[in-house]
Structure formats: C-alpha cells, structure tokens
Amino acid sequence: MIFIKKIIYTFLTPRWVNIYKNFNRSFVKNDDKKILFYIFSKFWFMPHTYVYKYWHKANISSKHYYREFLALDHNARMLIKKVQKHSSKSSKVLDLGCNIGRHLNELRRQGYNNLYGVDIGKIAIAKSKEIFPNLKKVKTVCSSFEEYLFKTQTNFFDLIYTHGATVELVKPTFPLISQLSRVLINGGYMVFIIDEDGHSYPRFWRYEFKLNNLSIIFKKKINTKTLFVLKKVK
C-alpha cells in the first residue's frame, strides 16, 4: 500500500504553483466552508487547506501543541551537529517547520546570527520569543511552507533544515522539493530528518532529491526516520 501511495504522490499528482501565491488566507479565515475543504481533501490531485486549519490553530487541547516540542531530543541534537558541520555562524539558515523554535534557540546559543524560521502554528510562533528570548533577533514567520517559499527569492538560503514530520505533511500538489532547491544557493545544504514511508503523503523522496539537483552526501537510519544531508549541485 505504501508503495502504491508513493507512485501516486510522486508520479501521478499534478503540481500547482501560482495557486499558492496567497495560500495562507485560505486557512486563516473562518470555518464556514469546512465541509467543502473536507471533500477536497479526499481528492489527492486537488490543493486544499482542510488539514492546514488544524495545524494553524493547534492549541492546548491538541497533541501537537507547542509544549510537546520544547526539549531537544537525541535526534534534534544529531540534526544540529550536521547543520553546524555544513554552515558557518553567518550563514543564512532556515528552519522549515520551526514550531516553538527549539532548534533555532540552540543555534542562536551557539552564535548563529542569520537565522530564519517558518511554521504554520500561530500560537507556537507567537510564543516562541517569549519562551526562548534568544530568538528576538531571529526572523520567524507564521506561514504555510507553500506561500513562504513562493515569496522567497531564488538562491537565498545557505542551508535549510527540517525535523519531521514536516515536509511529509505537505500535499504533493505543491512542488516542494523543487521550490526548496530553488531558494537554496548552489553548493548549499539541506539537513532533513524525515519518515520516508510515513505520514500523509509518502513519496519517493530520494528520486525527488535527485530530480532537483540535490545530491545525498550522508544518510543514516534512525528508527523509522532517516537523517539526510543533501548538497545542491549544478
């Protein structure tokens, strides 16, 4: 079943781009079309915002509330070591799915001074600089990945990292890896911890990396997840 899903989401799903230009406003408004969003969510080839509403409004009653993501676990520390290995303290570094900012806080503590973070959770972003005062000079934004990347200039970041589940939850109608590669400089790095076979939209991630000029220079299996270090090549 996973294999079939990967075929569908990698090869049989149309990619949309321009529809995401102002994508955020479609999930921050009221739930007056909740049933319609739910219906759209059942068609894999249609962009929708049904799930985005959940993540955007995640509060204390949700198992994905920011308090669940305050501490650095073993995987997070492994990810940070790889980020440090492939960047300098002045590098433009993006935390894709930063939540409350635990990784950014550690990098800031290590002296990084050009950090960016994006997350869809409005409470997590609003509370991040209160919980972690180190983040006051970090450029964090509450946004979908889709709109944020759409509005980011080409060749902007030196390194992008993510600690899943993050990219695995983005509907494959958005050309995510293509857009990540676009905003990364030539010779830049991505550090990902993702579940290659799990979550909402499993796909052939390694194929998509290769297709978008991202060479795997390191990989390590961590239980059900994989730690990747990717380098953008011309």
C-alpha positions as CSV (number, residue, x, y, z in Angstrom):
1,M,0.0,0.0,0.0
2,I,2.8,2.4,0.8
3,F,4.5,1.6,-2.5
4,I,1.3,2.4,-4.4
5,K,0.9,5.7,-2.5
6,K,4.4,6.6,-3.4
7,I,3.7,6.0,-7.1
8,I,0.6,8.2,-6.9
9,Y,2.1,11.0,-5.0
10,T,5.4,11.1,-6.9
11,F,4.3,10.4,-10.5
12,L,0.5,10.8,-10.8
13,T,-0.1,14.1,-9.0
14,P,-0.2,17.4,-10.9
15,R,2.0,20.2,-9.4
16,W,0.5,23.6,-8.9
17,V,2.5,26.7,-8.2
18,N,0.6,30.0,-8.7
19,I,-2.3,28.9,-6.6
20,Y,-0.1,29.1,-3.6
21,K,0.8,32.8,-4.0
22,N,-1.7,33.8,-1.4
23,F,-2.4,30.4,0.1
24,N,-2.3,31.5,3.8
25,R,-5.6,33.4,3.6
26,S,-7.4,30.3,2.7
27,F,-6.9,28.6,6.0
28,V,-6.8,31.5,8.5
29,K,-10.3,32.6,7.7
30,N,-13.4,31.2,9.4
31,D,-14.5,27.6,9.0
32,D,-17.6,28.4,7.0
33,K,-16.6,26.0,4.2
34,K,-15.3,23.2,6.4
35,I,-17.4,20.6,4.7
36,L,-16.1,21.7,1.3
37,F,-12.5,21.6,2.5
38,Y,-13.0,18.1,3.8
39,I,-14.4,16.9,0.5
40,F,-11.5,18.5,-1.4
41,S,-9.1,16.7,1.0
42,K,-10.2,13.4,-0.3
43,F,-9.0,14.1,-3.9
44,W,-5.2,13.7,-3.9
45,F,-4.8,15.8,-7.1
46,M,-6.6,18.9,-5.6
47,P,-4.9,21.6,-3.5
48,H,-6.8,22.0,-0.2
49,T,-6.5,23.6,3.2
50,Y,-8.5,21.3,5.4
51,V,-5.5,19.9,7.4
52,Y,-3.8,23.3,7.4
53,K,-6.5,24.7,9.6
54,Y,-5.8,22.1,12.3
55,W,-2.1,22.8,12.4
56,H,-2.6,26.6,12.2
57,K,-4.9,26.6,15.2
58,A,-3.2,23.8,17.3
59,N,-3.8,24.7,20.9
60,I,-3.5,23.2,24.4
61,S,-6.1,20.6,23.6
62,S,-4.1,19.3,20.6
63,K,-1.4,16.6,20.9
64,H,0.7,18.9,18.6
65,Y,0.6,21.9,20.9
66,Y,4.0,23.7,21.2
67,R,4.7,22.4,24.7
68,E,5.4,19.0,23.1
69,F,8.3,20.4,21.2
70,L,10.3,22.4,23.8
71,A,13.1,20.0,24.6
72,L,16.0,18.9,22.3
73,D,16.0,15.1,22.0
74,H,18.7,12.9,20.6
75,N,17.6,13.3,17.0
76,A,17.4,17.0,17.3
77,R,21.0,17.2,18.6
78,M,22.2,15.0,15.7
79,L,20.5,17.3,13.3
80,I,22.1,20.4,14.9
81,K,25.5,18.8,14.7
82,K,25.1,18.3,10.9
83,V,23.8,21.9,10.5
84,Q,26.9,23.1,12.3
85,K,29.2,20.9,10.2
86,H,27.8,22.3,6.9
87,S,27.4,26.0,7.7
88,S,29.1,29.0,9.4
89,K,27.7,31.2,12.1
90,S,26.9,33.9,9.5
91,S,25.2,31.5,7.1
92,K,21.5,32.2,6.1
93,V,19.9,29.2,7.8
94,L,16.2,28.3,7.5
95,D,14.3,26.1,10.0
96,L,11.5,24.7,7.9
97,G,8.7,23.8,10.5
98,C,10.4,25.6,13.4
99,N,7.4,25.3,15.8
100,I,8.3,26.9,19.1
101,G,12.0,27.3,17.9
102,R,13.9,24.8,20.0
103,H,16.5,24.2,17.2
104,L,16.8,27.9,16.4
105,N,17.3,28.6,20.1
106,E,20.2,26.2,20.3
107,L,21.8,27.6,17.1
108,R,21.4,31.1,18.4
109,R,23.1,30.0,21.7
110,Q,26.0,28.6,19.5
111,G,26.4,32.1,17.9
112,Y,24.5,31.8,14.7
113,N,23.3,35.3,13.7
114,N,21.4,34.9,10.4
115,L,18.6,32.6,11.3
116,Y,15.1,32.2,9.8
117,G,12.1,30.1,10.8
118,V,8.7,29.3,9.3
119,D,5.9,27.4,10.8
120,I,2.1,27.2,10.3
121,G,1.3,27.2,14.0
122,K,0.2,30.6,15.0
123,I,0.4,30.0,18.8
124,A,3.9,28.5,18.5
125,I,5.2,31.4,16.5
126,A,3.5,33.9,18.8
127,K,5.0,32.3,21.9
128,S,8.5,31.4,20.5
129,K,10.3,34.6,21.5
130,E,8.6,34.6,24.9
131,I,9.7,31.0,25.6
132,F,13.1,31.5,24.1
133,P,14.3,35.1,24.5
134,N,17.4,34.2,22.3
135,L,15.1,34.3,19.3
136,K,14.3,38.0,19.5
137,K,16.6,38.7,16.5
138,V,15.5,35.6,14.6
139,K,13.2,36.2,11.6
140,T,10.3,33.9,12.3
141,V,7.1,33.8,10.3
142,C,3.7,32.1,10.7
143,S,3.0,30.8,7.2
144,S,2.5,27.7,5.2
145,F,5.6,26.4,3.6
146,E,4.0,26.9,0.2
147,E,3.4,30.6,0.4
148,Y,6.7,31.3,2.3
149,L,8.7,29.5,-0.4
150,F,6.7,31.0,-3.2
151,K,7.7,34.5,-1.9
152,T,11.3,33.7,-1.1
153,Q,13.9,34.9,-3.7
154,T,16.0,32.4,-5.7
155,N,19.4,31.3,-4.2
156,F,18.6,33.0,-0.8
157,F,19.5,30.4,1.8
158,D,22.9,28.7,2.5
159,L,21.3,25.9,4.5
160,I,17.8,24.6,5.1
161,Y,16.9,22.0,7.7
162,T,13.8,20.3,8.9
163,H,12.9,17.8,11.7
164,G,9.9,15.8,10.6
165,A,7.1,15.3,10.5
166,T,7.1,18.5,8.4
167,V,7.6,18.1,4.7
168,E,5.9,14.7,4.8
169,L,2.6,16.6,5.6
170,V,2.7,18.9,2.5
171,K,0.4,17.8,-0.2
172,P,2.3,16.7,-3.3
173,T,0.3,19.1,-5.5
174,F,2.9,21.7,-4.4
175,P,6.4,21.1,-5.9
176,L,8.0,21.3,-2.5
177,I,11.5,19.9,-3.3
178,S,11.7,21.9,-6.4
179,Q,11.0,25.1,-4.5
180,L,13.4,24.2,-1.7
181,S,16.1,23.7,-4.3
182,R,15.3,27.0,-6.0
183,V,15.7,29.1,-2.8
184,L,18.9,27.3,-1.8
185,I,22.3,28.6,-3.2
186,N,24.3,26.4,-5.5
187,G,26.6,24.4,-3.2
188,G,24.2,24.9,-0.3
189,Y,23.0,22.1,2.0
190,M,19.8,20.6,3.3
191,V,19.6,18.6,6.5
192,F,16.5,16.6,6.8
193,I,15.1,14.1,9.4
194,I,12.1,12.6,7.7
195,D,10.0,9.4,7.6
196,E,10.4,8.2,4.1
197,D,7.4,5.8,4.3
198,G,5.1,7.5,6.8
199,H,2.6,10.3,7.4
200,S,0.1,11.8,5.0
201,Y,2.0,11.8,1.7
202,P,4.8,9.2,1.4
203,R,6.7,9.5,-1.9
204,F,10.0,8.6,-3.5
205,W,11.9,11.3,-1.7
206,R,15.3,10.2,-3.0
207,Y,14.1,10.3,-6.5
208,E,12.7,13.9,-5.9
209,F,16.1,14.9,-4.4
210,K,18.0,13.7,-7.5
211,L,15.5,15.2,-9.9
212,N,16.1,18.6,-8.3
213,N,19.9,18.6,-8.2
214,L,20.2,17.6,-4.6
215,S,22.9,15.0,-4.1
216,I,22.8,12.8,-1.0
217,I,26.2,13.1,0.7
218,F,25.1,11.5,4.0
219,K,22.3,9.3,5.2
220,K,21.6,7.4,8.4
221,K,18.6,5.4,9.5
222,I,17.2,6.5,12.9
223,N,14.4,4.0,13.9
224,T,11.6,4.8,11.4
225,K,13.2,8.0,10.2
226,T,16.2,8.9,8.0
227,L,18.7,11.6,8.5
228,F,19.8,13.1,5.2
229,V,22.4,15.6,4.3
230,L,21.9,16.9,0.8
231,K,24.1,19.2,-1.3
232,K,22.8,21.3,-4.2
233,V,24.8,20.6,-7.3
234,K,24.6,22.4,-10.7
